[in-house]
Amino acid sequence: MLKIKIPGIESIFPGEKTEFALKHGDIEVAYSLSGSAGEMSLKAVLRNTGSSSVKIGALKLLTIEEVNEPIYYNNWQSWFPFKAYWEQPVVKPFVQFADSTGSSLFSATPIPGLLRNDVRPSDYFIATDELVAGFLSCSLTHPYFTWNDKEYYIDIWIELFNKAVGAGEEIEIEELLILHGRYLWEMLEAYAERIKEYNGVSFREFNGVGWCSWYHYFTEIDFKELEKNVALLKEIREREAIPYSLVQLDDGYQKDIGDWLETNEKFPSLDEIASMIKEGGFTAGLWLAPFSVSETSEIFSDHNDWLVRGLDGKPKLAYRNWQKNIYALDVTNPEAAEHLYKTMRRLREAGFDYIKIDFLFAEAIPGERFDRSYTPVQAYRIGLKIIREALGSDCFILGCGAPLLPSVGFVDGMRIGADTAPSWRADVMDIGIPSAKLSIRNAFTRSFMHRRLWLNDPDTIILRDCELTADEKRTFALSAGLLDGMILTSDDMSLVSREGISLLKEALELTGGKPRVFLDGMNGVFAACTKAARKYNVTAFVNLTDTPRHGIKLKSYYRDWSGVTPSMAEADLFPRKIWLEKVETRARELEKIVEIREDGRQFNYYTEKE
């Protein structure tokens, strides 16, 4: 049974409507709890009852008692994990790693003090096998959860970053939802559905297959190689009937980080790049990190006042990359906001209709801003709003390195794991370091977000010969297919063999369905099923570990979801391999319903035809 504790309140009974207020000095917290069978919601309003302004930092809302491991932790941004822990997460090695490299901890949390105090938070939501507790939106505060594995309780917090609340003013806190009493995967799906409903989420579709330059060329891409691959992709599309539709140029074209509209000596103008891609019959895509400013950029030297600053008045380090210090654009500064708008608008005018925005967490770091009334979360959402308005509703936006919950409603697709790599990299620290294994792990654990919050991007399939074995490439490709995420590849296409093309075709046959991942506390072995896919219904097991697993039972609820009656009662899972059974299915016929809201926004809904 769900047990809730709030300091100063004798007892809370989930399902009953309860209202009360608690005082923390001059700050009064007015609680409103309500619920029904299997769920409880909390709304809270903070009021300054004093006669002068008060700054608010971290505030604990309530405690959930008698929770059992495993505890599923979610990190605040794309690259870091959502996974199960059976004991308190270890923090010190990551802090030591960040300090030794001279970087910041902001990639892991907007509240570095927690990590330095040896506390690892779960951001936005947390889960056990019995419950899911999560916020429905993130527009003001940064909500997080901490777990005491000795006394078996979870504390629920909000961080307001010392936001000033004037005398008599009040702040409405984002709504919290607690689900309990069902299977974990059903509760996660229900939680995502409630976020979708609460925020009125809509997103553009991604059709076909994309190609990205990054995972073969990295920053060494040049215009000649881009042209070569456009020609090869066009040939493969025609010869193999593979629906390549997008060519996305990644990092390596720009003059510097922050100077996005000027290309380097390897490339012609942005207009010429987009034109060449479009002439091949593809959507032109481009990567940039719109909130990031390098210490060597013209923006840094000419407009130093556009950056988020520390208490010392100097630009505040957001992170290190490209062997440089990287700072954050302060979009609460009207001049910086105008610069961001004009930059993004210019990309559309150049002909790019697909934009990948990366390292987005930089905008949400705490610091001194031009307008000090905004929290980092508010500033981040201002930046995303500017980007969406500049690019237009007809541009596909892919988020990456992004604070997840505050991005809902602004992006069409979202990277939901670490960068992949042309190698398995099983033993890297699980802190967003590129790894094929960790990339596909998060595709399974965050699969419930797909088609609810956005389209999930598991990162690119690798088809060419590389350090990945044939089994590892097949595991990644077929997992991406059966989870129905965005399908992109990233190779020098002249190096892709007949086997690589066949693997891509096999993965595409699994797409288009409705997937479900049956989480059970294991971070390396997953059961996943998909139904009503393009060609097959599938029941699958994936073993991402280096240890064989024998006698994995095929449970009845796998069959109930996928419609696949297994040919055996148990399966043996070999290391770094995927096992699946499939039956042919008829693709779903969908009916499109268009709704125009009063504010002019258009929402598209797709339902199965009877």
MIRO-333233 format. One line per 5 residues: their letters; for each residue x, y, z of C-alpha. Coordinates in nm, 4 decimals, decimal comma, always signed. Example, Ala and Ser with C-alpha at 12.3 -4.5 7.8 and 13.67 -1.06 7.14 Angstrom:
! MIRO-333233
as) +1,2300:-0,4500:+0,7800  +1,3670:-0,1060:+0,7140
! end
This chain:
! MIRO-333233
mlkik) +0,0000:+0,0000:+0,0000  +0,1201:+0,3506:-0,0817  +0,2440:+0,5267:+0,2339  +0,2830:+0,9063:+0,2193  +0,4332:+1,1243:+0,4891
ipgie) +0,4370:+1,5044:+0,5097  +0,6076:+1,6656:+0,8102  +0,3472:+1,8066:+1,0480  +0,0628:+1,5948:+0,9089  -0,0359:+1,2836:+1,1039
sifpg) -0,1594:+1,0710:+0,8147  -0,2331:+1,0849:+0,4420  -0,4836:+0,8477:+0,2835  -0,4360:+0,8154:-0,0933  -0,7648:+0,8545:-0,2774
ektef) -0,9167:+1,1087:-0,0390  -0,9193:+1,4800:-0,1236  -0,7094:+1,6594:+0,1335  -0,6182:+2,0269:+0,1633  -0,3930:+2,1875:+0,4223
alkhg) -0,1130:+2,4425:+0,4575  +0,2297:+2,4254:+0,6225  +0,4597:+2,7105:+0,7185  +0,8337:+2,7332:+0,6490  +0,9163:+3,0706:+0,8018
dieva) +0,7353:+3,3314:+0,5932  +0,6680:+3,0788:+0,3164  +0,3384:+2,8955:+0,3372  +0,2919:+2,5806:+0,1294  -0,0729:+2,5096:+0,0464
yslsg) -0,1225:+2,1427:-0,0415  -0,4081:+1,9918:-0,2386  -0,4065:+1,6141:-0,2689  -0,6616:+1,4090:-0,4560  -0,6837:+1,0746:-0,6255
sagem) -0,8678:+0,7600:-0,7123  -0,7875:+0,3911:-0,7177  -0,4246:+0,3469:-0,8176  -0,3220:+0,7115:-0,8314  -0,2710:+1,0278:-0,6330
slkav) -0,1992:+1,3830:-0,7473  -0,0459:+1,6705:-0,5570  -0,0802:+2,0385:-0,6333  +0,1018:+2,2956:-0,4241  +0,1143:+2,6735:-0,4056
lrntg) +0,3951:+2,8646:-0,2322  +0,2917:+3,1944:-0,0705  +0,5126:+3,4588:+0,0835  +0,3125:+3,5685:+0,3870  +0,5853:+3,8033:+0,5097
sssvk) +0,6447:+4,1720:+0,4493  +0,9646:+4,1400:+0,2443  +1,0990:+3,9374:-0,0461  +1,2199:+3,5808:+0,0246  +1,4560:+3,3681:-0,1852
igalk) +1,3616:+3,0022:-0,2168  +1,6067:+2,7210:-0,2945  +1,5385:+2,3514:-0,2360  +1,2080:+2,2509:-0,0758  +1,0996:+1,8980:+0,0240
lltie) +0,7337:+1,8348:-0,0580  +0,6718:+1,4877:+0,0824  +0,8119:+1,1408:+0,1508  +0,7060:+0,8000:+0,0187  +0,7765:+0,5353:+0,2817
evnep) +0,8429:+0,1600:+0,2732  +0,9711:+0,1413:-0,0834  +1,1519:-0,1674:-0,2072  +1,4389:-0,1981:-0,4507  +1,5035:-0,1942:-0,7355
iyynn) +1,4673:+0,1817:-0,7656  +1,4609:+0,3194:-1,1200  +1,6503:+0,6472:-1,1503  +1,6095:+0,8947:-1,4354  +1,8696:+1,1582:-1,5201
wqswf) +1,7705:+1,5089:-1,6220  +1,9090:+1,4955:-1,9764  +1,9280:+1,2762:-2,2835  +2,2693:+1,1144:-2,2558  +2,2588:+0,9897:-1,8996
pfkay) +2,0759:+0,6755:-1,7909  +1,7317:+0,5715:-1,6853  +1,8027:+0,2399:-1,5145  +1,7498:+0,0250:-1,2071  +1,9585:+0,0434:-0,8913
weqpv) +1,9625:-0,2171:-0,6154  +2,1723:+0,0013:-0,3875  +2,2547:+0,3701:-0,3621  +2,4168:+0,4978:-0,6857  +2,7893:+0,5665:-0,6549
vkpfv) +2,8733:+0,9329:-0,7169  +3,2369:+0,9987:-0,6292  +3,4020:+0,8489:-0,9423  +3,2032:+1,0818:-1,1672  +3,2822:+1,3876:-0,9550
qfads) +3,6515:+1,2931:-0,9607  +3,6367:+1,2421:-1,3389  +3,4768:+1,5834:-1,3950  +3,7280:+1,7555:-1,1695  +4,0250:+1,5824:-1,3314
tgssl) +3,9180:+1,6947:-1,6789  +3,8508:+2,0517:-1,5702  +3,4868:+2,0253:-1,6745  +3,1668:+2,1027:-1,4878  +2,9058:+1,8686:-1,3437
fsatp) +2,6206:+2,0348:-1,5304  +2,5943:+1,7565:-1,7859  +2,4796:+1,5348:-1,4975  +2,2671:+1,7748:-1,2927  +2,1699:+2,1407:-1,2634
ipgll) +2,2410:+2,1053:-0,8896  +2,6094:+2,0049:-0,8664  +2,6099:+2,0514:-0,4905  +2,4076:+1,7314:-0,4563  +2,6756:+1,5255:-0,6297
rndvr) +2,9504:+1,6896:-0,4253  +2,7571:+1,5843:-0,1147  +2,7518:+1,2278:-0,2481  +2,3808:+1,2402:-0,3383  +2,2621:+1,1147:-0,6761
psdyf) +1,9134:+1,2503:-0,7566  +1,6539:+1,1045:-0,9881  +1,5165:+1,3877:-1,1987  +1,1524:+1,4501:-1,2985  +1,0331:+1,1019:-1,1962
iatde) +1,1327:+0,7900:-1,0064  +0,9938:+0,4373:-1,0088  +0,9887:+0,1049:-0,8285  +0,8152:-0,2165:-0,9296  +0,5150:-0,0932:-0,7277
lvagf) +0,4908:+0,2763:-0,8139  +0,5822:+0,5618:-1,0467  +0,6067:+0,9133:-0,9031  +0,6629:+1,1976:-1,1458  +0,5811:+1,5565:-1,2314
lscsl) +0,3528:+1,6318:-1,5257  +0,5422:+1,9373:-1,6424  +0,8599:+2,1306:-1,5723  +0,8242:+2,5002:-1,6444  +0,9537:+2,6710:-1,3294
thpyf) +1,1276:+2,4436:-1,0794  +1,3653:+2,1537:-1,1159  +1,1925:+1,8559:-0,9480  +1,3973:+1,5650:-0,8204  +1,3852:+1,2617:-0,5915
twndk) +1,6319:+1,1153:-0,3426  +1,6319:+0,7585:-0,2117  +1,7405:+0,6382:+0,1305  +1,8327:+0,2724:+0,0788  +1,8906:+0,2146:+0,4501
eyyid) +1,5500:+0,3280:+0,5739  +1,3591:+0,2555:+0,2508  +1,2016:+0,5891:+0,1681  +1,1973:+0,8389:-0,1186  +1,1964:+1,2153:-0,0655
iwiel) +1,0389:+1,4411:-0,3284  +1,1986:+1,7832:-0,3790  +1,1715:+2,0942:-0,5919  +1,4603:+2,3344:-0,6563  +1,3831:+2,7018:-0,7254
fnkav) +1,7469:+2,8216:-0,7503  +1,7001:+3,1024:-0,4951  +1,4150:+3,2572:-0,6861  +1,2913:+3,5731:-0,5161  +0,9247:+3,5742:-0,4148
gagee) +0,7922:+3,9160:-0,3207  +0,5762:+3,9931:-0,0210  +0,2257:+3,8630:-0,0842  +0,3271:+3,6821:-0,4024  +0,2574:+3,3172:-0,4699
ieiee) +0,4000:+3,0491:-0,7008  +0,2104:+2,7496:-0,8330  +0,4253:+2,4368:-0,8371  +0,4106:+2,1800:-1,1160  +0,1652:+1,8961:-1,0502
llilh) +0,2956:+1,5658:-0,9115  +0,1369:+1,2315:-1,0041  +0,1886:+0,9054:-0,8160  +0,0690:+0,5830:-0,9777  +0,0692:+0,2495:-0,7962
grylw) -0,0683:-0,1019:-0,7990  -0,0008:-0,1991:-1,1612  +0,2840:-0,3454:-1,3641  +0,5744:-0,1018:-1,3861  +0,5632:-0,0762:-1,7655
emlea) +0,1903:-0,0008:-1,7590  +0,2453:+0,2759:-1,5023  +0,5305:+0,4291:-1,7043  +0,3155:+0,4298:-2,0177  +0,0241:+0,5809:-1,8239
yaeri) +0,2557:+0,8473:-1,6779  +0,3767:+0,9445:-2,0252  +0,0180:+0,9541:-2,1536  -0,0756:+1,1914:-1,8729  +0,2200:+1,4182:-1,9584
keyng) +0,1069:+1,4169:-2,3211  -0,2503:+1,5059:-2,2258  -0,1478:+1,7664:-1,9667  +0,0826:+1,9512:-2,2075  -0,1217:+1,9094:-2,5259
vsfre) +0,1740:+1,7446:-2,6986  +0,1931:+1,7224:-3,0764  +0,4892:+1,6491:-3,3006  +0,5769:+1,6109:-3,6655  +0,6256:+1,2650:-3,8119
fngvg) +0,9633:+1,1414:-3,9280  +0,9138:+0,9354:-4,2411  +1,1672:+0,7119:-4,4089  +1,5325:+0,6644:-4,3169  +1,7886:+0,9314:-4,2383
wcswy) +2,1646:+0,9544:-4,2862  +2,3979:+1,1418:-4,0500  +2,7629:+1,2266:-4,1101  +2,8876:+1,1992:-3,7528  +2,9656:+0,8356:-3,6715
hyfte) +3,1996:+0,7811:-3,9616  +3,3482:+1,1227:-4,0314  +3,3079:+1,3019:-3,6979  +3,4524:+1,6544:-3,7407  +3,6545:+1,5456:-4,0472
idfke) +3,3534:+1,5644:-4,2799  +3,3992:+1,7873:-4,5853  +3,1793:+1,8942:-4,8740  +3,3290:+1,6477:-5,1204  +3,2510:+1,3517:-4,8941
leknv) +2,9039:+1,4872:-4,8265  +2,8375:+1,5126:-5,2013  +2,9658:+1,1590:-5,2532  +2,7312:+1,0165:-4,9923  +2,4301:+1,2069:-5,1249
allke) +2,4904:+1,0465:-5,4649  +2,5352:+0,6990:-5,3116  +2,2242:+0,7325:-5,0958  +2,0206:+0,8320:-5,3999  +2,1494:+0,5281:-5,5873
irere) +2,0767:+0,2936:-5,2944  +1,7284:+0,4385:-5,2528  +1,6476:+0,3665:-5,6162  +1,8225:+0,0291:-5,6403  +1,7232:-0,1198:-5,3033
aipys) +1,3893:+0,0573:-5,2441  +1,5123:+0,1772:-4,9050  +1,3246:+0,4994:-4,8245  +1,6197:+0,7258:-4,7498  +1,4618:+1,0680:-4,7030
lvqld) +1,7020:+1,2783:-4,4924  +2,0670:+1,3786:-4,5136  +2,1823:+1,5496:-4,1943  +2,5198:+1,7234:-4,1802  +2,6614:+1,7047:-3,8299
dgyqk) +2,9441:+1,8817:-3,6457  +3,2415:+1,9850:-3,8590  +3,1014:+2,2442:-4,1011  +3,0927:+2,5548:-3,8776  +3,3594:+2,8176:-3,8215
digdw) +3,3343:+2,7757:-3,4458  +3,0956:+2,6716:-3,1692  +2,8611:+2,9686:-3,1548  +2,9475:+3,1050:-3,5008  +2,6928:+2,8865:-3,6778
letne) +2,6210:+3,0866:-3,9920  +2,9820:+3,0939:-4,1116  +3,1234:+2,7749:-4,2591  +3,4887:+2,6724:-4,2391  +3,7302:+2,6225:-4,5297
kfpsl) +3,5980:+2,2696:-4,5999  +3,2508:+2,3866:-4,7012  +3,0742:+2,6379:-4,9235  +2,7875:+2,8454:-4,7851  +2,4966:+2,6942:-4,5932
deias) +2,2682:+2,7739:-4,8877  +2,4879:+2,5706:-5,1233  +2,5031:+2,2785:-4,8790  +2,1257:+2,2647:-4,8412  +2,0723:+2,3058:-5,2149
mikeg) +2,3024:+2,0140:-5,2989  +2,1229:+1,7845:-5,0523  +1,7804:+1,8846:-5,1820  +1,8840:+1,8331:-5,5435  +1,9434:+1,4692:-5,4485
gftag) +1,5798:+1,4435:-5,3421  +1,6451:+1,4547:-4,9664  +1,5364:+1,6734:-4,6774  +1,8357:+1,8849:-4,5765  +1,9287:+1,8499:-4,2098
lwlap) +2,1838:+2,0366:-3,9992  +2,3331:+1,9998:-3,6504  +2,4161:+2,2827:-3,4130  +2,4429:+2,3538:-3,0394  +2,2441:+2,6785:-3,0301
fsvse) +2,2991:+2,7660:-2,6631  +2,6750:+2,6911:-2,6647  +2,9466:+2,9514:-2,7154  +3,3155:+2,8612:-2,7431  +3,5868:+3,0728:-2,5816
tseif) +3,7435:+3,1096:-2,9301  +3,4266:+3,2211:-3,1099  +3,3447:+3,5671:-3,2395  +3,0334:+3,5668:-3,0214  +3,2509:+3,5243:-2,7131
sdhnd) +3,4936:+3,8002:-2,8101  +3,2368:+4,0482:-2,9447  +2,9350:+3,9843:-2,7202  +3,0686:+3,8642:-2,3878  +2,7710:+4,0278:-2,2164
wlvrg) +2,5346:+3,7790:-2,3858  +2,6518:+3,4901:-2,1659  +2,5314:+3,3393:-1,8383  +2,7666:+3,4604:-1,5663  +2,8941:+3,3447:-1,2308
ldgkp) +2,8809:+3,5384:-0,9045  +3,2207:+3,6862:-0,9950  +3,0658:+3,8530:-1,2989  +3,2644:+3,6429:-1,5452  +3,1089:+3,4026:-1,8009
klayr) +3,0239:+3,0764:-1,6250  +3,1671:+2,7502:-1,7605  +2,8862:+2,5283:-1,8870  +3,1071:+2,2380:-1,9984  +3,4260:+2,1489:-2,1860
nwqkn) +3,4376:+1,9971:-2,5347  +3,6369:+2,0396:-2,8550  +3,9281:+2,0987:-2,6143  +3,7721:+2,4336:-2,5294  +3,5725:+2,6012:-2,2559
iyald) +3,2085:+2,6309:-2,3567  +2,9732:+2,8941:-2,2152  +2,5956:+2,9400:-2,2293  +2,4001:+3,2009:-2,4229  +2,1749:+3,4016:-2,1925
vtnpe) +1,8446:+3,4167:-2,3778  +1,6906:+3,6445:-2,1138  +1,9128:+3,9149:-2,2652  +1,7021:+4,0693:-2,5458  +2,0044:+4,1071:-2,7746
aaehl) +2,1068:+3,7433:-2,7264  +1,7468:+3,6323:-2,7808  +1,7299:+3,8297:-3,1059  +2,0614:+3,6771:-3,2175  +1,9271:+3,3265:-3,1494
yktmr) +1,6072:+3,3967:-3,3424  +1,7934:+3,5377:-3,6433  +2,0392:+3,2471:-3,6445  +1,7656:+2,9832:-3,6485  +1,5582:+3,1777:-3,8995
rlrea) +1,8579:+3,2026:-4,1311  +1,8989:+2,8230:-4,1262  +1,5433:+2,7833:-4,2539  +1,6025:+3,0442:-4,5217  +1,9125:+2,8526:-4,6311
gfdyi) +1,6900:+2,5486:-4,6931  +1,7263:+2,3247:-4,3872  +1,3986:+2,1630:-4,2859  +1,5393:+1,9292:-4,0180  +1,7436:+2,0769:-3,7330
kidfl) +1,9248:+1,8789:-3,4657  +1,9855:+2,0973:-3,1584  +2,2479:+1,9556:-2,9236  +2,4123:+2,0234:-2,5842  +2,0867:+2,1878:-2,4821
faeai) +2,1481:+2,1468:-2,1095  +2,3863:+2,4457:-2,1313  +2,0917:+2,6860:-2,1315  +1,9549:+2,5403:-1,8069  +2,2640:+2,5865:-1,5899
pgerf) +2,2163:+2,8074:-1,2814  +2,3901:+3,1422:-1,2947  +2,3492:+3,5166:-1,3130  +2,1254:+3,6195:-1,6013  +2,0247:+3,9508:-1,7551
drsyt) +1,6761:+3,9014:-1,6115  +1,7235:+3,7567:-1,2651  +1,3534:+3,6866:-1,2167  +1,3768:+3,3728:-1,4345  +1,4842:+3,0335:-1,3032
pvqay) +1,7197:+2,8273:-1,5252  +1,4228:+2,6110:-1,6227  +1,2251:+2,9145:-1,7363  +1,5257:+3,0458:-1,9303  +1,5648:+2,7094:-2,1028
riglk) +1,2032:+2,7065:-2,2145  +1,2336:+3,0662:-2,3391  +1,5226:+2,9482:-2,5567  +1,3262:+2,6528:-2,6946  +1,0280:+2,8776:-2,7673
iirea) +1,2497:+3,1159:-2,9634  +1,3922:+2,8251:-3,1631  +1,0513:+2,6795:-3,2430  +0,9094:+3,0167:-3,3476  +1,2112:+3,0917:-3,5666
lgsdc) +1,2148:+2,7502:-3,7357  +0,8389:+2,7271:-3,7769  +0,5943:+2,4467:-3,7106  +0,6837:+2,2778:-4,0415  +1,0471:+2,2173:-3,9413
filgc) +1,1397:+1,8894:-3,7706  +1,3379:+1,9589:-3,4527  +1,5449:+1,6866:-3,2876  +1,6602:+1,7516:-2,9316  +1,9826:+1,6070:-2,7895
gapll) +2,1757:+1,6528:-2,4679  +1,8485:+1,8013:-2,3503  +1,6725:+1,8423:-2,0161  +1,3889:+1,6008:-2,0841  +1,0671:+1,7145:-1,9180
psvgf) +1,1097:+2,0900:-1,9918  +1,1532:+2,0013:-2,3615  +0,8117:+1,8383:-2,3941  +0,6047:+2,0176:-2,6569  +0,8982:+2,1973:-2,8200
vdgmr) +1,0713:+1,9130:-3,0064  +0,9471:+1,6523:-3,2518  +1,2136:+1,3932:-3,1772  +1,4429:+1,3390:-2,8815  +1,7648:+1,1476:-2,8317
igadt) +1,6937:+0,9340:-2,5285  +2,0380:+0,7841:-2,4623  +2,4114:+0,8323:-2,4910  +2,5773:+0,8730:-2,8291  +2,6298:+0,5400:-2,9974
apswr) +2,9731:+0,4483:-3,1337  +3,1254:+0,2213:-3,4000  +3,2349:+0,0030:-3,1042  +3,0426:-0,1700:-2,8247  +3,2317:+0,0020:-2,5370
advmd) +3,0774:-0,2074:-2,2613  +3,3007:-0,0860:-1,9795  +3,2905:+0,2942:-2,0072  +3,1600:+0,4962:-1,7138  +2,7827:+0,5286:-1,7431
igips) +2,7823:+0,9085:-1,7607  +2,6855:+0,9738:-2,1213  +3,0154:+0,8608:-2,2769  +2,9583:+0,7304:-2,6332  +2,8811:+0,3586:-2,6274
aklsi) +2,6715:+0,1379:-2,8547  +2,5717:-0,0732:-2,5547  +2,4570:+0,2167:-2,3372  +2,2843:+0,3881:-2,6285  +2,0616:+0,0900:-2,6987
rnaft) +2,0105:+0,0257:-2,3238  +1,8353:+0,3611:-2,2880  +1,6297:+0,2952:-2,6003  +1,4722:+0,0077:-2,4069  +1,4355:+0,1791:-2,0691
rsfmh) +1,2887:+0,5020:-2,2120  +1,0762:+0,3350:-2,4794  +0,7564:+0,4378:-2,2963  +0,8249:+0,8000:-2,3969  +0,7994:+0,7196:-2,7692
rrlwl) +0,4962:+0,8667:-2,9490  +0,3806:+1,0142:-2,6222  +0,6311:+1,2905:-2,5482  +0,8029:+1,2882:-2,8909  +0,9540:+1,0388:-3,1334
ndpdt) +1,2392:+0,8515:-2,9654  +1,5799:+0,8710:-3,1337  +1,7931:+0,5709:-3,0273  +2,0822:+0,7136:-3,2340  +2,2152:+0,5785:-3,5593
iilrd) +2,2494:+0,2234:-3,6826  +2,6024:+0,1382:-3,8021  +2,6098:-0,0790:-4,1175  +2,9750:-0,0804:-4,2307  +3,2562:-0,3067:-4,1119
celta) +3,3975:-0,1556:-3,7927  +3,4864:-0,2578:-3,4388  +3,1287:-0,3734:-3,3833  +3,0816:-0,7441:-3,4494  +2,8064:-0,8704:-3,6783
dekrt) +2,6034:-0,9755:-3,3704  +2,6458:-0,6337:-3,2060  +2,5374:-0,4488:-3,5213  +2,2383:-0,6787:-3,5594  +2,1394:-0,6341:-3,1939
falsa) +2,1448:-0,2560:-3,2281  +1,9675:-0,2432:-3,5649  +1,6859:-0,4869:-3,4833  +1,6346:-0,3300:-3,1394  +1,5942:+0,0113:-3,3019
glldg) +1,3463:-0,1381:-3,5459  +1,1258:-0,3252:-3,3023  +1,1175:-0,0239:-3,0653  +0,9872:+0,1825:-3,3615  +1,2256:+0,4714:-3,3015
milts) +1,3638:+0,7074:-3,5641  +1,5845:+0,5110:-3,8044  +1,9070:+0,6789:-3,9184  +2,2357:+0,5326:-4,0377  +2,5835:+0,6852:-4,0247
ddmsl) +2,8458:+0,5406:-4,2588  +3,0594:+0,6226:-4,5538  +2,8092:+0,4550:-4,7848  +3,0850:+0,3335:-5,0175  +3,1902:+0,1010:-4,7320
vsreg) +2,8475:-0,0550:-4,6735  +2,8319:-0,4121:-4,8011  +2,5387:-0,6211:-4,9199  +2,5139:-0,7581:-4,5638  +2,4780:-0,4055:-4,4282
isllk) +2,1950:-0,3249:-4,6680  +2,0209:-0,6521:-4,5787  +2,0479:-0,5722:-4,2078  +1,8846:-0,2333:-4,2612  +1,6008:-0,3946:-4,4550
ealel) +1,5515:-0,6490:-4,1774  +1,5310:-0,3720:-3,9179  +1,2801:-0,1749:-4,1244  +1,0483:-0,4772:-4,1381  +1,0078:-0,4505:-3,7599
tggkp) +0,9143:-0,0806:-3,7551  +0,5750:+0,0850:-3,7449  +0,4335:-0,1127:-3,4557  +0,3393:-0,0475:-3,0965  +0,6253:-0,1613:-2,8731
rvfld) +0,6272:-0,2480:-2,5065  +0,9346:-0,3170:-2,2906  +0,8824:-0,5316:-1,9817  +1,1237:-0,3819:-1,7266  +1,2140:-0,6115:-1,4383
gmngv) +1,5147:-0,4612:-1,2623  +1,7756:-0,5880:-1,5072  +1,9808:-0,3258:-1,6896  +2,1356:-0,5514:-1,9506  +1,8664:-0,8041:-2,0425
faact) +1,5316:-0,6902:-2,1793  +1,2115:-0,8485:-2,2984  +1,0335:-0,6413:-2,5617  +0,7354:-0,7027:-2,7857  +0,5782:-0,5096:-3,0682
kaark) +0,2381:-0,5555:-3,2286  +0,0799:-0,4406:-3,5535  +0,4148:-0,3469:-3,7065  +0,4794:-0,2900:-4,0762  +0,5398:-0,6574:-4,1471
ynvta) +0,5761:-0,8544:-3,8228  +0,4529:-0,8892:-3,4692  +0,7562:-0,9654:-3,2550  +0,8548:-1,1095:-2,9201  +1,2207:-1,0449:-2,8489
fvnlt) +1,4880:-1,0743:-2,5832  +1,8086:-0,8742:-2,5876  +2,1190:-0,9601:-2,3864  +2,3528:-0,6603:-2,3740  +2,5789:-0,8246:-2,1164
dtprh) +2,8815:-1,0496:-2,1568  +2,7167:-1,3324:-1,9627  +2,4901:-1,6007:-2,1171  +2,1417:-1,6207:-1,9683  +1,9713:-1,9598:-1,9845
giklk) +1,6115:-2,0626:-1,9378  +1,4484:-1,7201:-1,9779  +1,0760:-1,7892:-1,9570  +0,8394:-1,6620:-2,2261  +0,5588:-1,5248:-2,0138
syyrd) +0,1951:-1,5158:-2,1145  +0,1783:-1,1370:-2,1154  +0,4404:-1,1265:-2,3940  +0,2031:-1,3302:-2,6098  -0,0955:-1,1251:-2,4993
wsgvt) +0,0758:-0,8061:-2,6171  +0,2462:-0,9209:-2,9366  +0,0138:-1,1968:-3,0547  +0,3170:-1,4209:-3,1071  +0,2733:-1,7750:-2,9740
psmae) +0,6289:-1,8889:-2,8963  +0,7618:-2,2157:-3,0301  +0,9297:-2,2871:-2,6935  +0,8658:-2,2221:-2,3266  +1,2131:-2,0880:-2,2513
adlfp) +1,4916:-1,9137:-2,4422  +1,8690:-1,9048:-2,4082  +2,0239:-1,5610:-2,4479  +2,3817:-1,5343:-2,5613  +2,6024:-1,2301:-2,4942
rkiwl) +2,5475:-0,9183:-2,7052  +2,2759:-1,0866:-2,9101  +1,9083:-1,0484:-2,9852  +1,6648:-1,3402:-2,9873  +1,3269:-1,2986:-3,1495
ekvet) +1,0238:-1,4768:-3,2806  +0,7938:-1,3068:-3,5260  +0,4737:-1,3654:-3,7169  +0,3496:-1,1730:-4,0150  +0,0960:-0,9053:-3,9422
rarel) -0,1218:-0,6707:-4,1395  -0,0073:-0,3108:-4,1022  -0,2590:-0,0969:-3,9171  -0,4852:+0,1316:-4,1115  -0,4850:+0,4680:-3,9362
ekive) -0,7413:+0,7445:-3,9524  -0,6090:+1,0981:-3,9155  -0,8085:+1,3432:-3,7059  -0,7130:+1,7117:-3,7222  -0,8115:+1,9422:-3,4370
iredg) -0,7636:+2,3202:-3,4523  -0,7457:+2,4731:-3,1052  -0,8756:+2,8201:-3,0163  -0,5210:+2,9583:-3,0139  -0,4702:+2,8436:-3,3735
rqfny) -0,2481:+2,5441:-3,2985  -0,3131:+2,2319:-3,5036  -0,3052:+1,8880:-3,3384  -0,3011:+1,5661:-3,5394  -0,4315:+1,2431:-3,3868
yteke) -0,4082:+0,8969:-3,5395  -0,6452:+0,6178:-3,4417  -0,6873:+0,2656:-3,5725  -0,9745:+0,2250:-3,8127  -1,2431:-0,0171:-3,7075
! end
